């Protein structure tokens, strides 16, 4: 089967139409104040009738806007650009976490508190240092793990109270906090020390720590986990993570759109 990237007779192929539409979008993007159809046709090297057809279609779909006789980039194209930028920043963050994980010899996590929920944004995926298996939903068990405790400690009292009304404190391992009172005492300690520790409270055989960072006005955290047999390394690894957070990791965290 032959795929024609141009035109077959008088009928443009689908691929050819997409290529021409992309060239036209690039031509529009080159003019922040917009450009008229005839100019865009010349710059995109397209026949004027084809240009008019594509401009109507792209405008109808929201990728372009017509204003004062010229065409400018629309919300649809801007959304695509923003989504692409967010994906790039998330990849950069994932790469930074992977490098940190290799240096620390630990699994590393970046999480935020968003719209009333705990969200793990990025996590290392190193078979030599696998992350904690989410055997119970992280969102409903924030009181048991270092990530959740670090985020809860950063919330104002009303927001924290509302969260705990939806996700009441309950033990999921023999080491978990037993009551809301115990949790609130723990969170006060986290706020004073600026670090949360989880020693097998969420998952047996695993110890974790999390340090608070700010991403705009949102509560966020960087965290590490280790096998419980390496609990003696936890303090040192946490201190090293804190130094990293002051440089490249925090910079990347602040760049992510949340």
C-alpha distance (Angstrom), angle and dihedral (degrees) to the residues before:
residue distance angle dihedral
X1 . . .
X2 3.81 . .
X3 3.79 121.2 .
X4 3.78 113.9 -155.7
X5 3.80 114.0 -147.9
X6 3.76 92.5 -168.7
X7 3.78 128.2 35.4
X8 3.77 130.7 -46.8
X9 3.80 108.5 -146.2
X10 3.80 107.3 -51.6
X11 3.82 94.9 -26.7
X12 3.83 119.1 86.9
X13 3.79 116.1 -139.0
X14 3.80 121.1 -122.2
X15 3.80 91.6 -110.4
X16 3.78 91.3 48.8
X17 3.79 91.3 50.9
X18 3.79 91.2 51.4
X19 3.80 91.3 49.7
X20 3.80 91.6 50.8
X21 3.80 92.3 47.2
X22 3.80 90.4 51.8
X23 3.81 91.7 49.5
X24 3.78 88.9 51.0
X25 3.82 92.2 49.7
X26 3.80 89.5 50.6
X27 3.80 90.1 51.2
X28 3.81 91.7 51.3
X29 3.82 91.9 46.3
X30 3.81 89.6 56.0
X31 3.83 89.7 65.8
X32 3.80 113.3 62.0
X33 3.80 90.2 -172.3
X34 3.80 93.8 46.4
X35 3.81 132.2 -110.5
X36 3.83 135.7 -124.5
X37 3.78 123.3 -106.5
X38 3.82 96.4 -105.3
X39 3.78 92.5 53.0
X40 3.79 91.6 47.1
X41 3.80 90.8 50.0
X42 3.81 90.6 54.6
X43 3.78 94.5 46.4
X44 3.80 94.3 45.7
X45 3.83 90.1 42.9
X46 3.78 92.1 -127.2
X47 3.82 131.6 140.4
X48 3.79 110.9 -100.1
X49 3.85 95.0 -119.7
X50 3.82 89.9 51.8
X51 3.79 89.8 48.1
X52 3.80 92.7 51.9
X53 3.81 91.0 49.2
X54 3.80 93.4 49.5
X55 3.81 92.8 44.5
X56 3.81 90.9 53.5
X57 3.79 91.3 48.4
X58 3.81 95.1 46.1
X59 3.79 91.1 46.6
X60 3.79 92.2 49.1
X61 3.82 90.2 51.3
X62 3.80 92.4 49.5
X63 3.80 97.9 -112.5
X64 3.81 91.1 113.4
X65 3.81 136.0 27.7
X66 3.77 128.1 -152.9
X67 3.76 115.5 -141.9
X68 3.81 130.3 162.5
X69 3.79 91.7 -8.0
X70 3.81 96.5 -53.9
X71 3.79 134.8 92.9
X72 3.79 123.0 -120.5
X73 3.79 134.6 177.6
X74 3.83 112.0 -77.9
X75 3.77 133.4 -146.7
X76 3.79 93.3 -92.3
X77 3.80 93.6 60.4
X78 3.80 91.6 41.7
X79 3.81 90.0 53.3
X80 3.80 90.7 51.7
X81 3.78 90.6 50.3
X82 3.79 92.5 48.7
X83 3.80 92.1 46.9
X84 3.80 89.9 51.2
X85 3.80 91.1 49.7
X86 3.82 90.7 50.2
X87 3.80 91.1 51.2
X88 3.80 90.9 50.4
X89 3.80 92.0 49.9
X90 3.79 91.4 48.0
X91 3.82 89.8 51.4
X92 3.79 89.3 49.7
X93 3.80 90.3 50.5
X94 3.81 91.6 47.6
X95 3.83 89.9 50.9
X96 3.82 90.7 49.2
X97 3.80 91.4 50.0
X98 3.80 90.7 48.6
X99 3.81 90.8 52.7
X100 3.80 90.4 47.7
X101 3.80 91.0 48.5
X102 3.80 91.7 53.2
X103 3.80 91.6 48.4
X104 3.80 93.9 46.3
X105 3.79 96.9 38.6
X106 3.80 89.0 -129.8
X107 3.79 142.9 100.9
X108 3.83 109.7 -96.8
X109 3.81 129.0 -154.8
X110 3.81 137.7 -170.3
X111 3.81 115.7 -160.4
X112 3.80 138.7 168.3
X113 3.79 137.8 -164.6
X114 3.79 105.5 -122.0
X115 3.80 130.5 170.9
X116 3.77 92.6 -15.9
X117 3.79 96.5 -48.5
X118 3.80 140.1 97.5
X119 3.81 109.1 -116.9
X120 3.80 123.8 -172.6
X121 3.81 101.2 -149.7
X122 3.81 99.8 -177.9
X123 3.78 136.2 6.3
X124 3.78 135.4 177.5
X125 3.79 118.5 -107.3
X126 3.79 105.1 -158.8
X127 3.82 114.6 146.7
X128 3.81 88.5 -151.6
X129 3.82 90.0 57.2
X130 3.81 105.9 23.8
X131 3.80 118.7 -168.8
X132 3.79 122.3 -115.1
X133 3.78 112.5 -75.4
X134 3.81 109.8 -116.9
X135 3.76 96.3 -127.7
X136 3.83 92.8 157.2
X137 3.82 120.7 32.4
X138 3.82 108.8 -85.9
X139 3.81 90.2 -143.9
X140 3.78 95.8 59.2
X141 3.82 95.0 41.6
X142 3.80 102.1 48.6
X143 3.81 89.4 129.3
X144 3.82 91.1 63.8
X145 3.80 104.5 50.0
X146 3.79 133.6 60.0
X147 3.79 93.6 -119.8
X148 3.79 92.7 54.6
X149 3.79 95.2 42.6
X150 3.80 91.1 50.1
X151 3.80 91.2 51.5
X152 3.80 95.1 43.2
X153 3.80 89.8 51.3
X154 3.81 89.6 58.9
X155 3.81 95.4 53.1
X156 3.78 124.9 95.7
X157 3.79 116.1 -107.2
X158 3.81 96.2 -101.7
X159 3.81 94.1 49.4
X160 3.78 92.0 46.3
X161 3.81 91.8 48.7
X162 3.81 91.0 50.4
X163 3.81 90.9 50.0
X164 3.80 92.7 51.3
X165 3.80 91.0 48.3
X166 3.81 87.6 60.9
X167 3.79 95.7 39.4
X168 3.82 108.8 31.9
X169 3.79 119.4 -159.3
X170 3.79 113.0 -93.2
X171 3.79 132.0 158.8
X172 3.79 117.2 -112.0
X173 3.83 97.2 173.6
X174 3.82 131.3 25.8
X175 3.82 87.5 -101.4
X176 3.83 99.0 52.5
X177 3.80 121.8 113.0
X178 3.80 110.4 -89.6
X179 3.78 104.3 -147.9
X180 3.79 144.2 13.5
X181 3.80 89.1 -105.3
X182 3.80 90.7 56.2
X183 3.79 89.7 48.7
X184 3.81 93.9 50.6
X185 3.80 89.7 51.2
X186 3.78 89.1 50.2
X187 3.82 92.2 49.6
X188 3.80 90.4 52.2
X189 3.81 88.0 55.4
X190 3.81 90.3 48.4
X191 3.81 91.1 52.9
X192 3.80 91.9 50.3
X193 3.80 95.3 46.4
X194 3.82 97.0 34.4
X195 3.80 90.2 -134.8
X196 3.80 135.5 86.9
X197 3.81 122.7 -149.1
X198 3.79 127.5 -160.2
X199 3.79 115.9 -170.3
X200 3.81 104.6 -173.4
X201 3.81 91.2 -44.6
X202 3.80 93.8 126.8
X203 3.80 102.9 23.2
X204 3.77 128.3 16.7
X205 3.78 112.2 -121.1
X206 3.83 94.3 27.5
X207 3.81 134.5 93.9
X208 3.80 124.1 -168.2
X209 3.77 143.5 -179.0
X210 3.82 132.1 -164.8
X211 3.79 132.5 -166.9
X212 3.82 124.7 -157.2
X213 3.80 122.8 -114.6
X214 3.78 131.4 168.8
X215 3.81 125.1 -124.8
X216 3.77 103.8 -171.1
X217 3.79 105.1 -57.4
X218 3.81 93.9 -25.9
X219 3.78 127.2 103.6
X220 3.80 111.5 -118.1
X221 3.77 139.2 166.5
X222 3.78 144.2 -161.3
X223 3.80 114.0 -145.9
X224 3.79 142.3 178.5
X225 3.79 134.2 -158.1
X226 3.79 131.6 -158.4
X227 3.79 136.3 178.4
X228 3.80 110.0 -87.7
X229 3.81 88.4 -117.4
X230 3.83 86.7 68.2
X231 3.80 96.8 51.1
X232 3.81 88.0 123.4
X233 3.84 88.1 69.0
X234 3.80 95.8 50.7
X235 3.82 98.3 90.6
X236 3.81 93.6 47.3
X237 3.80 93.2 46.0
X238 3.81 90.4 48.5
X239 3.79 91.9 52.2
X240 3.80 91.0 49.9
X241 3.81 90.6 48.1
X242 3.81 89.6 53.1
X243 3.81 90.7 55.2
X244 3.80 90.5 49.3
X245 3.79 90.5 49.5
X246 3.79 89.8 58.0
X247 3.81 90.3 61.6
X248 3.78 132.2 22.0
X249 3.81 101.3 -1.0
X250 3.79 94.8 52.4
X251 3.81 90.5 46.2
X252 3.79 90.4 54.1
X253 3.78 92.5 43.4
X254 3.78 91.3 53.8
X255 3.80 90.8 50.3
X256 3.78 94.4 57.9
X257 3.80 117.7 99.2
X258 3.78 110.1 -126.0
